[in-house]
Amino acid sequence: MSDEIIKVGMADLNIAKAPSKLTTLGLGSCVGITMYDKTKQLGGLVHIMLPSSLEIKKNDNRFKFADTGIDELMDRLIRKGAKKRNLVAKIAGGSQMFNFNSGNNILKIGERNVIATKEKLKSINIRIISEDTGGNFGRTIVLDPLDGSLFIRTIGHGEKTI
């Protein structure tokens, strides 16, 4: 197996076994949710755009929403050999990319995505061990299933690994 980097697009999902890595570009209000099983060196990434599939009538893409995307990510990892008891999560994104003067929460999509992500992970007993969320800037992330590290590159805010 090569050191390939597998791209995960917006409203997309993929899984990888080390030494391959997963990346998603341009997380603004979207949230990148990663899950990782260290014993299998197996990880997955879903790039969600919206908090709930129940709020949208045409919701054919399960990866677009926190509620259905997280379920799909966990199910695919388990089908590839991960053990649910070993899965942990790291999340990034959920920025407020535009400044609205309205108090309307519907416009706070980044914050709503983060809240929905945390609620869903808690409901399925997947622990979040690290996060880099909020702010008003975009992020690009790379998950390394070898050790579960999540590399984060931002514009104007540097790089870090969580």
DRENTORKOL-3810 file (N, C-alpha, C; in nm, 4 decimals):
REM DRENTORKOL-3810
@n.u->0.0846; n.v->-0.1184; n.w->0.0000; ca.u->0.0000; ca.v->0.0000; ca.w->0.0000; c.u->0.0889; c.v->0.1244; c.w->0.0000
@n.u->0.0476; n.v->0.2246; n.w->-0.0711; ca.u->0.1285; ca.v->0.3459; ca.w->-0.0840; c.u->0.0871; c.v->0.4514; c.w->0.0184
@n.u->0.1647; n.v->0.5585; n.w->0.0213; ca.u->0.1339; ca.v->0.6731; ca.w->0.1075; c.u->0.0365; c.v->0.7672; c.w->0.0377
@n.u->-0.0645; n.v->0.7137; n.w->-0.0251; ca.u->-0.1552; ca.v->0.8001; ca.w->-0.1002; c.u->-0.2374; c.v->0.8879; c.w->-0.0075
@n.u->-0.2746; n.v->1.0048; n.w->-0.0589; ca.u->-0.3633; ca.v->1.0959; ca.w->0.0135; c.u->-0.4971; c.v->1.0937; c.w->-0.0591
@n.u->-0.5987; n.v->1.0482; n.w->0.0113; ca.u->-0.7328; ca.v->1.0341; ca.w->-0.0445; c.u->-0.8116; c.v->1.1597; c.w->-0.0130
@n.u->-0.8609; n.v->1.2258; n.w->-0.1170; ca.u->-0.9384; ca.v->1.3487; ca.w->-0.0981; c.u->-1.0841; c.v->1.3156; c.w->-0.0695
@n.u->-1.1373; n.v->1.3874; n.w->0.0276; ca.u->-1.2782; ca.v->1.3767; ca.w->0.0632; c.u->-1.3400; c.v->1.5118; c.w->0.0312
@n.u->-1.4343; n.v->1.5136; n.w->-0.0615; ca.u->-1.4979; ca.v->1.6381; ca.w->-0.1020; c.u->-1.6044; c.v->1.6835; c.w->-0.0038
@n.u->-1.6668; n.v->1.7947; n.w->-0.0364; ca.u->-1.7771; ca.v->1.8471; ca.w->0.0436; c.u->-1.8944; c.v->1.7502; c.w->0.0339
@n.u->-1.9573; n.v->1.7209; n.w->0.1462; ca.u->-2.0676; ca.v->1.6249; ca.w->0.1530; c.u->-2.0226; c.v->1.4890; c.w->0.1006
@n.u->-1.9037; n.v->1.4471; n.w->0.1459; ca.u->-1.8419; ca.v->1.3230; ca.w->0.0997; c.u->-1.7845; c.v->1.2495; c.w->0.2205
@n.u->-1.7475; n.v->1.1238; n.w->0.1984; ca.u->-1.6955; ca.v->1.0387; ca.w->0.3047; c.u->-1.5985; c.v->0.9393; c.w->0.2451
@n.u->-1.4952; n.v->0.9030; n.w->0.3214; ca.u->-1.4071; ca.v->0.7949; ca.w->0.2802; c.u->-1.3376; c.v->0.7395; c.w->0.4025
@n.u->-1.2832; n.v->0.6192; n.w->0.3886; ca.u->-1.2043; ca.v->0.5593; ca.w->0.4948; c.u->-1.0715; c.v->0.5152; c.w->0.4364
@n.u->-0.9715; n.v->0.4992; n.w->0.5239; ca.u->-0.8376; ca.v->0.4603; ca.w->0.4786; c.u->-0.7660; c.v->0.3849; c.w->0.5888
@n.u->-0.6779; n.v->0.2969; n.w->0.5456; ca.u->-0.5890; ca.v->0.2242; ca.w->0.6354; c.u->-0.4489; c.v->0.2782; c.w->0.6138
@n.u->-0.3724; n.v->0.2921; n.w->0.7234; ca.u->-0.2345; ca.v->0.3394; ca.w->0.7120; c.u->-0.1588; c.v->0.2486; c.w->0.6150
@n.u->-0.0708; n.v->0.3054; n.w->0.5333; ca.u->-0.0128; ca.v->0.4389; ca.w->0.5400; c.u->-0.0890; c.v->0.5466; c.w->0.4609
@n.u->-0.2029; n.v->0.5124; n.w->0.4006; ca.u->-0.2805; ca.v->0.6146; ca.w->0.3300; c.u->-0.3338; c.v->0.7166; c.w->0.4289
@n.u->-0.3615; n.v->0.8371; n.w->0.3799; ca.u->-0.4154; ca.v->0.9457; ca.w->0.4622; c.u->-0.5412; c.v->0.9998; c.w->0.3955
@n.u->-0.6215; n.v->1.0694; n.w->0.4736; ca.u->-0.7450; ca.v->1.1312; ca.w->0.4246; c.u->-0.7355; c.v->1.2820; c.w->0.4419
@n.u->-0.7826; n.v->1.3571; n.w->0.3429; ca.u->-0.7817; ca.v->1.5024; ca.w->0.3542; c.u->-0.9120; c.v->1.5609; c.w->0.3030
@n.u->-0.9486; n.v->1.6744; n.w->0.3584; ca.u->-1.0571; ca.v->1.7549; ca.w->0.3040; c.u->-1.0135; c.v->1.9001; c.w->0.3087
@n.u->-1.0498; n.v->1.9726; n.w->0.2046; ca.u->-1.0076; ca.v->2.1109; ca.w->0.1865; c.u->-1.1229; c.v->2.2058; c.w->0.2144
@n.u->-1.0896; n.v->2.3230; n.w->0.2613; ca.u->-1.1868; ca.v->2.4314; ca.w->0.2679; c.u->-1.3007; c.v->2.4125; c.w->0.3637
@n.u->-1.2732; n.v->2.3633; n.w->0.4841; ca.u->-1.3791; ca.v->2.3581; ca.w->0.5855; c.u->-1.4039; c.v->2.4999; c.w->0.6354
@n.u->-1.5206; n.v->2.5535; n.w->0.6056; ca.u->-1.5615; ca.v->2.6815; ca.w->0.6595; c.u->-1.6634; c.v->2.6539; c.w->0.7680
@n.u->-1.7920; n.v->2.6720; n.w->0.7369; ca.u->-1.8970; ca.v->2.6380; ca.w->0.8330; c.u->-1.9183; c.v->2.4869; c.w->0.8400
@n.u->-1.8677; n.v->2.4144; n.w->0.7407; ca.u->-1.8754; ca.v->2.2679; ca.w->0.7416; c.u->-1.7894; c.v->2.2123; c.w->0.8541
@n.u->-1.8151; n.v->2.0873; n.w->0.8906; ca.u->-1.7353; ca.v->2.0205; ca.w->0.9932; c.u->-1.6771; c.v->1.8924; c.w->0.9343
@n.u->-1.5486; n.v->1.8742; n.w->0.9571; ca.u->-1.4824; ca.v->1.7491; ca.w->0.9234; c.u->-1.4813; c.v->1.6626; c.w->1.0478
@n.u->-1.5430; n.v->1.5451; n.w->1.0372; ca.u->-1.5506; ca.v->1.4528; ca.w->1.1499; c.u->-1.4638; c.v->1.3330; c.w->1.1161
@n.u->-1.3673; n.v->1.3050; n.w->1.2027; ca.u->-1.2823; ca.v->1.1886; ca.w->1.1824; c.u->-1.3074; c.v->1.0889; c.w->1.2939
@n.u->-1.2999; n.v->0.9620; n.w->1.2586; ca.u->-1.3034; ca.v->0.8539; ca.w->1.3566; c.u->-1.1830; c.v->0.7660; c.w->1.3273
@n.u->-1.1327; n.v->0.7038; n.w->1.4342; ca.u->-1.0079; ca.v->0.6310; ca.w->1.4233; c.u->-1.0075; c.v->0.5129; c.w->1.5198
@n.u->-0.9606; n.v->0.3968; n.w->1.4702; ca.u->-0.9389; ca.v->0.2782; ca.w->1.5528; c.u->-0.7895; c.v->0.2516; c.w->1.5524
@n.u->-0.7218; n.v->0.2812; n.w->1.6649; ca.u->-0.5755; ca.v->0.2704; ca.w->1.6684; c.u->-0.5272; c.v->0.1267; c.w->1.6546
@n.u->-0.6046; n.v->0.0301; n.w->1.7019; ca.u->-0.5596; ca.v->-0.1087; ca.w->1.6927; c.u->-0.5580; c.v->-0.1586; c.w->1.5484
@n.u->-0.6416; n.v->-0.1023; n.w->1.4651; ca.u->-0.6493; ca.v->-0.1414; ca.w->1.3237; c.u->-0.5776; c.v->-0.0430; c.w->1.2308
@n.u->-0.5323; n.v->0.0707; n.w->1.2854; ca.u->-0.4742; ca.v->0.1798; ca.w->1.2055; c.u->-0.5676; c.v->0.2125; c.w->1.0880
@n.u->-0.6934; n.v->0.2274; n.w->1.1244; ca.u->-0.8007; ca.v->0.2509; ca.w->1.0285; c.u->-0.8738; c.v->0.3786; c.w->1.0689
@n.u->-0.8935; n.v->0.4678; n.w->0.9727; ca.u->-0.9610; ca.v->0.5929; ca.w->1.0029; c.u->-1.0590; c.v->0.6307; c.w->0.8940
@n.u->-1.1472; n.v->0.7217; n.w->0.9279; ca.u->-1.2453; ca.v->0.7700; ca.w->0.8323; c.u->-1.2712; c.v->0.9176; c.w->0.8520
@n.u->-1.3214; n.v->0.9794; n.w->0.7468; ca.u->-1.3493; ca.v->1.1230; ca.w->0.7470; c.u->-1.4773; c.v->1.1492; c.w->0.6704
@n.u->-1.5666; n.v->1.2264; n.w->0.7311; ca.u->-1.6864; ca.v->1.2736; ca.w->0.6621; c.u->-1.6876; c.v->1.4259; c.w->0.6718
@n.u->-1.7200; n.v->1.4914; n.w->0.5592; ca.u->-1.7237; ca.v->1.6382; ca.w->0.5492; c.u->-1.8711; c.v->1.6772; c.w->0.5432
@n.u->-1.9266; n.v->1.7151; n.w->0.6595; ca.u->-2.0697; ca.v->1.7473; ca.w->0.6642; c.u->-2.0921; c.v->1.8971; c.w->0.6416
@n.u->-2.2078; n.v->1.9276; n.w->0.5831; ca.u->-2.2434; ca.v->2.0653; ca.w->0.5508; c.u->-2.3536; c.v->2.1217; c.w->0.6401
@n.u->-2.4428; n.v->2.0352; n.w->0.6860; ca.u->-2.5620; ca.v->2.0789; ca.w->0.7587; c.u->-2.5863; c.v->1.9902; c.w->0.8807
@n.u->-2.6541; n.v->2.0441; n.w->0.9823; ca.u->-2.6709; ca.v->1.9682; ca.w->1.1066; c.u->-2.7649; c.v->1.8476; c.w->1.0983
@n.u->-2.8762; n.v->1.8600; n.w->1.0261; ca.u->-2.9775; ca.v->1.7549; ca.w->1.0346; c.u->-3.0453; c.v->1.7267; c.w->0.9009
@n.u->-3.0550; n.v->1.6001; n.w->0.8693; ca.u->-3.1254; ca.v->1.5583; ca.w->0.7473; c.u->-3.2762; c.v->1.5782; c.w->0.7612
@n.u->-3.3241; n.v->1.5937; n.w->0.8826; ca.u->-3.4679; ca.v->1.6098; ca.w->0.9062; c.u->-3.5178; c.v->1.7486; c.w->0.8688
@n.u->-3.4258; n.v->1.8445; n.w->0.8544; ca.u->-3.4646; ca.v->1.9820; ca.w->0.8225; c.u->-3.4740; c.v->2.0074; c.w->0.6719
@n.u->-3.4321; n.v->1.9112; n.w->0.5914; ca.u->-3.4253; ca.v->1.9294; ca.w->0.4461; c.u->-3.5126; c.v->1.8234; c.w->0.3792
@n.u->-3.5926; n.v->1.8652; n.w->0.2848; ca.u->-3.6804; ca.v->1.7697; ca.w->0.2158; c.u->-3.6027; c.v->1.6779; c.w->0.1222
@n.u->-3.5157; n.v->1.7351; n.w->0.0393; ca.u->-3.4406; ca.v->1.6527; ca.w->-0.0563; c.u->-3.3035; c.v->1.6237; c.w->0.0058
@n.u->-3.2944; n.v->1.5093; n.w->0.0697; ca.u->-3.1722; ca.v->1.4784; ca.w->0.1428; c.u->-3.1162; c.v->1.3417; c.w->0.1028
@n.u->-3.0969; n.v->1.3216; n.w->-0.0249; ca.u->-3.0479; ca.v->1.1943; ca.w->-0.0760; c.u->-2.9039; c.v->1.1651; c.w->-0.0331
@n.u->-2.8224; n.v->1.2679; n.w->-0.0121; ca.u->-2.6826; ca.v->1.2486; ca.w->0.0220; c.u->-2.6669; c.v->1.2404; c.w->0.1739
@n.u->-2.6474; n.v->1.1196; n.w->0.2246; ca.u->-2.6347; ca.v->1.0975; ca.w->0.3699; c.u->-2.5103; c.v->1.1636; c.w->0.4276
@n.u->-2.4089; n.v->1.1906; n.w->0.3453; ca.u->-2.2837; ca.v->1.2483; ca.w->0.3932; c.u->-2.2951; c.v->1.3985; c.w->0.4184
@n.u->-2.4007; n.v->1.4600; n.w->0.3705; ca.u->-2.4171; ca.v->1.6053; ca.w->0.3813; c.u->-2.4526; c.v->1.6498; c.w->0.5232
@n.u->-2.5072; n.v->1.5589; n.w->0.6036; ca.u->-2.5658; ca.v->1.5952; ca.w->0.7328; c.u->-2.4936; c.v->1.5285; c.w->0.8490
@n.u->-2.4860; n.v->1.5984; n.w->0.9622; ca.u->-2.4192; ca.v->1.5431; ca.w->1.0806; c.u->-2.4866; c.v->1.4139; c.w->1.1270
@n.u->-2.6188; n.v->1.4130; n.w->1.1338; ca.u->-2.6881; ca.v->1.2958; ca.w->1.1883; c.u->-2.6650; c.v->1.1700; c.w->1.1046
@n.u->-2.6812; n.v->1.1786; n.w->0.9746; ca.u->-2.6686; ca.v->1.0598; ca.w->0.8900; c.u->-2.5239; c.v->1.0333; c.w->0.8480
@n.u->-2.4448; n.v->1.1380; n.w->0.8312; ca.u->-2.3046; ca.v->1.1204; ca.w->0.7904; c.u->-2.2228; c.v->1.0486; c.w->0.8960
@n.u->-2.2443; n.v->1.0830; n.w->1.0224; ca.u->-2.1707; ca.v->1.0191; ca.w->1.1317; c.u->-2.2088; c.v->0.8722; c.w->1.1427
@n.u->-2.3380; n.v->0.8411; n.w->1.1302; ca.u->-2.3803; ca.v->0.7000; ca.w->1.1316; c.u->-2.3124; c.v->0.6222; c.w->1.0190
@n.u->-2.3114; n.v->0.6806; n.w->0.9010; ca.u->-2.2524; ca.v->0.6130; ca.w->0.7848; c.u->-2.1022; c.v->0.5926; c.w->0.8044
@n.u->-2.0342; n.v->0.6928; n.w->0.8597; ca.u->-1.8904; ca.v->0.6814; ca.w->0.8842; c.u->-1.8620; c.v->0.5666; c.w->0.9820
@n.u->-1.9326; n.v->0.5620; n.w->1.0914; ca.u->-1.9122; ca.v->0.4552; ca.w->1.1888; c.u->-1.9421; c.v->0.3183; c.w->1.1278
@n.u->-2.0525; n.v->0.3067; n.w->1.0565; ca.u->-2.0903; ca.v->0.1789; ca.w->0.9957; c.u->-1.9844; c.v->0.1296; c.w->0.8976
@n.u->-1.9317; n.v->0.2186; n.w->0.8154; ca.u->-1.8304; ca.v->0.1779; ca.w->0.7174; c.u->-1.7008; c.v->0.1351; c.w->0.7845
@n.u->-1.6612; n.v->0.2058; n.w->0.8905; ca.u->-1.5404; ca.v->0.1673; ca.w->0.9627; c.u->-1.5573; c.v->0.0288; c.w->1.0261
@n.u->-1.6720; n.v->0.0030; n.w->1.0840; ca.u->-1.6984; ca.v->-0.1276; ca.w->1.1457; c.u->-1.6989; c.v->-0.2375; c.w->1.0395
@n.u->-1.7587; n.v->-0.2102; n.w->0.9233; ca.u->-1.7584; ca.v->-0.3097; ca.w->0.8143; c.u->-1.6163; c.v->-0.3421; c.w->0.7669
@n.u->-1.5243; n.v->-0.2457; n.w->0.7811; ca.u->-1.3846; ca.v->-0.2675; ca.w->0.7394; c.u->-1.2996; c.v->-0.3277; c.w->0.8506
@n.u->-1.3594; n.v->-0.3552; n.w->0.9669; ca.u->-1.2866; ca.v->-0.4234; ca.w->1.0730; c.u->-1.2644; c.v->-0.3453; c.w->1.2003
@n.u->-1.3017; n.v->-0.2193; n.w->1.2042; ca.u->-1.2875; ca.v->-0.1409; ca.w->1.3272; c.u->-1.3836; c.v->-0.1949; c.w->1.4334
@n.u->-1.3443; n.v->-0.1798; n.w->1.5578; ca.u->-1.4314; ca.v->-0.2158; ca.w->1.6698; c.u->-1.4900; c.v->-0.0872; c.w->1.7269
@n.u->-1.6210; n.v->-0.0840; n.w->1.7444; ca.u->-1.6856; ca.v->0.0378; ca.w->1.7931; c.u->-1.6244; c.v->0.0837; c.w->1.9248
@n.u->-1.5919; n.v->-0.0086; n.w->2.0135; ca.u->-1.5368; ca.v->0.0287; ca.w->2.1446; c.u->-1.4013; c.v->0.0985; c.w->2.1327
@n.u->-1.3325; n.v->0.0793; n.w->2.0182; ca.u->-1.2013; ca.v->0.1418; ca.w->1.9974; c.u->-1.2093; c.v->0.2762; c.w->1.9252
@n.u->-1.3247; n.v->0.3099; n.w->1.8702; ca.u->-1.3357; ca.v->0.4319; ca.w->1.7906; c.u->-1.3353; c.v->0.5572; c.w->1.8781
@n.u->-1.2556; n.v->0.6539; n.w->1.8361; ca.u->-1.2554; ca.v->0.7868; ca.w->1.8952; c.u->-1.2675; c.v->0.8872; c.w->1.7813
@n.u->-1.3087; n.v->1.0097; n.w->1.8154; ca.u->-1.3320; ca.v->1.1112; ca.w->1.7120; c.u->-1.2486; c.v->1.2357; c.w->1.7384
@n.u->-1.2167; n.v->1.3027; n.w->1.6283; ca.u->-1.1606; ca.v->1.4381; ca.w->1.6308; c.u->-1.2420; c.v->1.5173; c.w->1.5291
@n.u->-1.2690; n.v->1.6440; n.w->1.5616; ca.u->-1.3504; ca.v->1.7263; ca.w->1.4720; c.u->-1.2829; c.v->1.8610; c.w->1.4481
@n.u->-1.3115; n.v->1.9176; n.w->1.3307; ca.u->-1.2564; ca.v->2.0492; ca.w->1.2964; c.u->-1.3539; c.v->2.1206; c.w->1.2041
@n.u->-1.3529; n.v->2.2527; n.w->1.2092; ca.u->-1.4383; ca.v->2.3341; ca.w->1.1233; c.u->-1.5418; c.v->2.4090; c.w->1.2052
@n.u->-1.6569; n.v->2.4300; n.w->1.1445; ca.u->-1.7655; ca.v->2.4977; ca.w->1.2141; c.u->-1.7435; c.v->2.6461; c.w->1.2348
@n.u->-1.6757; n.v->2.7096; n.w->1.1399; ca.u->-1.6493; ca.v->2.8534; ca.w->1.1500; c.u->-1.7732; c.v->2.9360; c.w->1.1180
@n.u->-1.7711; n.v->3.0593; n.w->1.1648; ca.u->-1.8703; ca.v->3.1596; ca.w->1.1249; c.u->-1.7998; c.v->3.2446; c.w->1.0197
@n.u->-1.8188; n.v->3.2095; n.w->0.8945; ca.u->-1.7411; ca.v->3.2697; ca.w->0.7869; c.u->-1.7864; c.v->3.4113; c.w->0.7507
@n.u->-1.9113; n.v->3.4438; n.w->0.7835; ca.u->-1.9642; ca.v->3.5753; ca.w->0.7495; c.u->-2.0251; c.v->3.6373; c.w->0.8737
@n.u->-2.0131; n.v->3.7682; n.w->0.8862; ca.u->-2.0654; ca.v->3.8391; ca.w->1.0012; c.u->-2.2065; c.v->3.8877; c.w->0.9710
@n.u->-2.3024; n.v->3.8353; n.w->1.0462; ca.u->-2.4414; ca.v->3.8769; ca.w->1.0296; c.u->-2.4818; c.v->3.9594; c.w->1.1515
@n.u->-2.5514; n.v->4.0676; n.w->1.1288; ca.u->-2.5983; ca.v->4.1510; ca.w->1.2392; c.u->-2.7277; c.v->4.0984; c.w->1.2999
@n.u->-2.7847; n.v->3.9991; n.w->1.2372; ca.u->-2.9090; ca.v->3.9406; ca.w->1.2846; c.u->-2.8819; c.v->3.8463; c.w->1.4017
@n.u->-2.9755; n.v->3.8362; n.w->1.4914; ca.u->-2.9658; ca.v->3.7399; ca.w->1.6008; c.u->-3.0206; c.v->3.6044; c.w->1.5614
@n.u->-3.0510; n.v->3.5873; n.w->1.4346; ca.u->-3.1132; ca.v->3.4660; ca.w->1.3839; c.u->-3.0138; c.v->3.3494; c.w->1.3873
@n.u->-3.0453; n.v->3.2465; n.w->1.4655; ca.u->-2.9568; ca.v->3.1303; ca.w->1.4774; c.u->-2.9469; c.v->3.0495; c.w->1.3490
@n.u->-3.0432; n.v->3.0601; n.w->1.2612; ca.u->-3.0399; ca.v->2.9846; ca.w->1.1354; c.u->-2.9152; c.v->3.0226; c.w->1.0543
@n.u->-2.8667; n.v->3.1449; n.w->1.0728; ca.u->-2.7489; ca.v->3.1902; ca.w->0.9999; c.u->-2.6187; c.v->3.1405; c.w->1.0628
@n.u->-2.6255; n.v->3.0923; n.w->1.1841; ca.u->-2.5056; ca.v->3.0431; ca.w->1.2542; c.u->-2.4835; c.v->2.8955; c.w->1.2224
@n.u->-2.4665; n.v->2.8661; n.w->1.0954; ca.u->-2.4600; ca.v->2.7270; ca.w->1.0494; c.u->-2.3373; c.v->2.6546; c.w->1.1058
@n.u->-2.2238; n.v->2.7227; n.w->1.1147; ca.u->-2.1045; ca.v->2.6584; ca.w->1.1685; c.u->-2.1249; c.v->2.6108; c.w->1.3113
@n.u->-2.1768; n.v->2.6998; n.w->1.3936; ca.u->-2.2035; ca.v->2.6667; ca.w->1.5338; c.u->-2.3061; c.v->2.5542; c.w->1.5441
@n.u->-2.4102; n.v->2.5613; n.w->1.4635; ca.u->-2.5134; ca.v->2.4566; ca.w->1.4634; c.u->-2.4554; c.v->2.3227; c.w->1.4189
@n.u->-2.3635; n.v->2.3249; n.w->1.3218; ca.u->-2.2993; ca.v->2.2008; ca.w->1.2768; c.u->-2.2164; c.v->2.1382; c.w->1.3882
@n.u->-2.1427; n.v->2.2203; n.w->1.4614; ca.u->-2.0598; ca.v->2.1693; ca.w->1.5710; c.u->-2.1485; c.v->2.1097; c.w->1.6805
@n.u->-2.2536; n.v->2.1797; n.w->1.7182; ca.u->-2.3449; ca.v->2.1301; ca.w->1.8220; c.u->-2.4069; c.v->1.9980; c.w->1.7799
@n.u->-2.4561; n.v->1.9903; n.w->1.6568; ca.u->-2.5182; ca.v->1.8668; ca.w->1.6071; c.u->-2.4175; c.v->1.7520; c.w->1.6033
@n.u->-2.2939; n.v->1.7824; n.w->1.5639; ca.u->-2.1887; ca.v->1.6808; ca.w->1.5587; c.u->-2.1616; c.v->1.6251; c.w->1.6979
@n.u->-2.1459; n.v->1.7127; n.w->1.7948; ca.u->-2.1173; ca.v->1.6688; ca.w->1.9315; c.u->-2.2338; c.v->1.5884; c.w->1.9901
@n.u->-2.3560; n.v->1.6342; n.w->1.9642; ca.u->-2.4734; ca.v->1.5624; ca.w->2.0151; c.u->-2.4833; c.v->1.4232; c.w->1.9542
@n.u->-2.4591; n.v->1.4133; n.w->1.8237; ca.u->-2.4691; ca.v->1.2838; ca.w->1.7562; c.u->-2.3609; c.v->1.1884; c.w->1.8061
@n.u->-2.2362; n.v->1.2359; n.w->1.8160; ca.u->-2.1279; ca.v->1.1492; ca.w->1.8645; c.u->-2.1554; c.v->1.1018; c.w->2.0071
@n.u->-2.2058; n.v->1.1902; n.w->2.0904; ca.u->-2.2401; ca.v->1.1521; ca.w->2.2281; c.u->-2.3501; c.v->1.0461; c.w->2.2285
@n.u->-2.4499; n.v->1.0615; n.w->2.1416; ca.u->-2.5634; ca.v->0.9680; ca.w->2.1391; c.u->-2.5225; c.v->0.8271; c.w->2.0956
@n.u->-2.4135; n.v->0.8150; n.w->2.0209; ca.u->-2.3676; ca.v->0.6820; ca.w->1.9777; c.u->-2.2429; c.v->0.6378; c.w->2.0556
@n.u->-2.2117; n.v->0.7108; n.w->2.1629; ca.u->-2.1013; ca.v->0.6768; ca.w->2.2533; c.u->-1.9644; c.v->0.6745; c.w->2.1857
@n.u->-1.9398; n.v->0.7738; n.w->2.0994; ca.u->-1.8069; ca.v->0.7922; ca.w->2.0409; c.u->-1.7487; c.v->0.9174; c.w->2.1056
@n.u->-1.6358; n.v->0.9001; n.w->2.1732; ca.u->-1.5730; ca.v->1.0090; ca.w->2.2478; c.u->-1.4940; c.v->1.1006; c.w->2.1541
@n.u->-1.5126; n.v->1.2317; n.w->2.1703; ca.u->-1.4316; ca.v->1.3306; ca.w->2.0984; c.u->-1.3074; c.v->1.3536; c.w->2.1830
@n.u->-1.1901; n.v->1.3222; n.w->2.1265; ca.u->-1.0670; ca.v->1.3375; ca.w->2.2043; c.u->-0.9955; c.v->1.4679; c.w->2.1731
@n.u->-1.0346; n.v->1.5341; n.w->2.0638; ca.u->-0.9727; ca.v->1.6621; ca.w->2.0309; c.u->-1.0597; c.v->1.7341; c.w->1.9289
@n.u->-1.0526; n.v->1.8678; n.w->1.9319; ca.u->-1.1282; ca.v->1.9448; ca.w->1.8335; c.u->-1.0607; c.v->2.0781; c.w->1.8074
@n.u->-1.0877; n.v->2.1303; n.w->1.6895; ca.u->-1.0458; ca.v->2.2647; ca.w->1.6508; c.u->-1.1639; c.v->2.3231; c.w->1.5740
@n.u->-1.2521; n.v->2.3915; n.w->1.6462; ca.u->-1.3764; ca.v->2.4392; ca.w->1.5866; c.u->-1.3975; c.v->2.5870; c.w->1.6164
@n.u->-1.4910; n.v->2.6469; n.w->1.5409; ca.u->-1.5276; ca.v->2.7859; ca.w->1.5618; c.u->-1.4360; c.v->2.8817; c.w->1.4884
@n.u->-1.4357; n.v->3.0045; n.w->1.5338; ca.u->-1.3563; ca.v->3.1076; ca.w->1.4687; c.u->-1.4244; c.v->3.1595; c.w->1.3433
@n.u->-1.3463; n.v->3.2313; n.w->1.2630; ca.u->-1.4017; ca.v->3.2890; ca.w->1.1391; c.u->-1.3066; c.v->3.2637; c.w->1.0218
@n.u->-1.2436; n.v->3.1474; n.w->1.0207; ca.u->-1.1446; ca.v->3.1148; ca.w->0.9183; c.u->-1.1618; c.v->2.9697; c.w->0.8730
@n.u->-1.1155; n.v->2.9435; n.w->0.7528; ca.u->-1.1254; ca.v->2.8107; ca.w->0.6957; c.u->-1.0116; c.v->2.7200; c.w->0.7390
@n.u->-1.0335; n.v->2.5916; n.w->0.7199; ca.u->-0.9347; ca.v->2.4915; ca.w->0.7580; c.u->-0.9245; c.v->2.3837; c.w->0.6498
@n.u->-0.8046; n.v->2.3301; n.w->0.6358; ca.u->-0.7798; ca.v->2.2087; ca.w->0.5588; c.u->-0.7244; c.v->2.1082; c.w->0.6585
@n.u->-0.7753; n.v->1.9844; n.w->0.6538; ca.u->-0.7311; ca.v->1.8843; ca.w->0.7508; c.u->-0.6788; c.v->1.7592; c.w->0.6814
@n.u->-0.5882; n.v->1.6895; n.w->0.7491; ca.u->-0.5344; ca.v->1.5624; ca.w->0.7009; c.u->-0.5329; c.v->1.4648; c.w->0.8185
@n.u->-0.6028; n.v->1.3519; n.w->0.8040; ca.u->-0.6045; ca.v->1.2469; ca.w->0.9057; c.u->-0.5035; c.v->1.1393; c.w->0.8682
@n.u->-0.4182; n.v->1.1041; n.w->0.9640; ca.u->-0.3218; ca.v->0.9956; ca.w->0.9451; c.u->-0.3671; c.v->0.8751; c.w->1.0281
@n.u->-0.4199; n.v->0.7709; n.w->0.9627; ca.u->-0.4666; ca.v->0.6533; ca.w->1.0364; c.u->-0.3551; c.v->0.5751; c.w->1.1069
@n.u->-0.2293; n.v->0.6045; n.w->1.0754; ca.u->-0.1186; ca.v->0.5376; ca.w->1.1431; c.u->-0.1222; c.v->0.5641; c.w->1.2929
@n.u->-0.1450; n.v->0.6901; n.w->1.3307; ca.u->-0.1459; ca.v->0.7262; ca.w->1.4723; c.u->-0.2683; c.v->0.8091; c.w->1.5135
@n.u->-0.3588; n.v->0.8345; n.w->1.4205; ca.u->-0.4802; ca.v->0.9110; ca.w->1.4509; c.u->-0.4594; c.v->1.0608; c.w->1.4564
@n.u->-0.3400; n.v->1.1078; n.w->1.4195; ca.u->-0.3147; ca.v->1.2520; ca.w->1.4255; c.u->-0.3948; c.v->1.3256; c.w->1.3182
@n.u->-0.4394; n.v->1.4449; n.w->1.3531; ca.u->-0.5148; ca.v->1.5293; ca.w->1.2618; c.u->-0.4378; c.v->1.6595; c.w->1.2436
@n.u->-0.3816; n.v->1.6754; n.w->1.1230; ca.u->-0.3066; ca.v->1.7956; ca.w->1.0876; c.u->-0.4053; c.v->1.9001; c.w->1.0373
@n.u->-0.3926; n.v->2.0222; n.w->1.0861; ca.u->-0.4845; ca.v->2.1304; ca.w->1.0494; c.u->-0.4039; c.v->2.2486; c.w->0.9978
@n.u->-0.4388; n.v->2.2936; n.w->0.8768; ca.u->-0.3763; ca.v->2.4127; ca.w->0.8177; c.u->-0.4853; c.v->2.5177; c.w->0.8028
@n.u->-0.4538; n.v->2.6402; n.w->0.8475; ca.u->-0.5491; ca.v->2.7500; ca.w->0.8370; c.u->-0.4854; c.v->2.8660; c.w->0.7622
@n.u->-0.5690; n.v->2.9520; n.w->0.7109; ca.u->-0.5197; ca.v->3.0743; ca.w->0.6484; c.u->-0.5135; c.v->3.1802; c.w->0.7572
@n.u->-0.3939; n.v->3.2288; n.w->0.7820; ca.u->-0.3757; ca.v->3.3345; ca.w->0.8808; c.u->-0.3666; c.v->3.2892; c.w->1.0250
@n.u->-0.3827; n.v->3.1589; n.w->1.0502; ca.u->-0.3784; ca.v->3.1092; ca.w->1.1872; c.u->-0.2819; c.v->2.9918; c.w->1.2027
@n.u->-0.1971; n.v->2.9688; n.w->1.1021; ca.u->-0.0923; ca.v->2.8679; ca.w->1.1144; c.u->-0.1373; c.v->2.7255; c.w->1.0952
@n.u->-0.0509; n.v->2.6365; n.w->1.1417; ca.u->-0.0729; ca.v->2.4921; ca.w->1.1309; c.u->-0.0544; c.v->2.4296; c.w->1.2670
@n.u->-0.1242; n.v->2.3187; n.w->1.2888; ca.u->-0.1065; ca.v->2.2430; ca.w->1.4122; c.u->-0.1546; c.v->2.1005; c.w->1.3913
@n.u->-0.1168; n.v->2.0154; n.w->1.4833; ca.u->-0.1620; ca.v->1.8771; ca.w->1.4818; c.u->-0.2306; c.v->1.8489; c.w->1.6145
@n.u->-0.3502; n.v->1.7920; n.w->1.6036; ca.u->-0.4245; ca.v->1.7559; ca.w->1.7248; c.u->-0.4462; c.v->1.6059; c.w->1.7272
END
